Amino acid sequence: MKAFLLSCVAIVVVAVGAYYGLNAVGFSTADATTGASVRLD
């Protein structure tokens, strides 16, 4: 049971760290999909 709880905590730590880390580096969806040229129909 202790190993299971430790793994759940590790998953949460990795997920939160990845979220903030990737946003800080500029790999968010908004940063990746926007550009200087925008097509308006």
C-alpha positions in Angstrom: 0.0 0.0 0.0 2.9 2.3 0.8 4.4 1.8 -2.7 1.0 2.5 -4.3 0.6 5.8 -2.5 4.2 6.8 -3.2 3.7 6.2 -6.9 0.4 8.2 -6.9 2.3 11.1 -5.3 5.1 10.8 -7.9 2.6 10.9 -10.8 1.1 14.1 -9.4 4.5 15.7 -8.9 5.6 14.8 -12.4 2.4 16.0 -14.0 2.4 19.3 -12.2 6.1 19.8 -12.9 5.6 19.0 -16.6 2.7 21.5 -16.9 4.6 24.4 -15.4 7.9 23.4 -17.0 6.5 23.2 -20.5 4.6 26.4 -20.2 7.7 28.2 -19.0 9.7 26.9 -21.9 7.0 27.9 -24.5 5.6 24.5 -25.4 2.0 25.3 -24.5 -0.7 24.8 -27.1 -1.3 28.5 -27.5 2.4 29.2 -28.1 2.8 26.3 -30.5 -0.3 27.0 -32.7 -0.1 30.8 -33.0 2.1 32.6 -35.5 2.7 35.9 -37.1 0.6 35.1 -40.2 -3.1 34.6 -39.4 -5.6 33.6 -42.0 -9.0 35.2 -41.7 -11.7 33.9 -44.0 
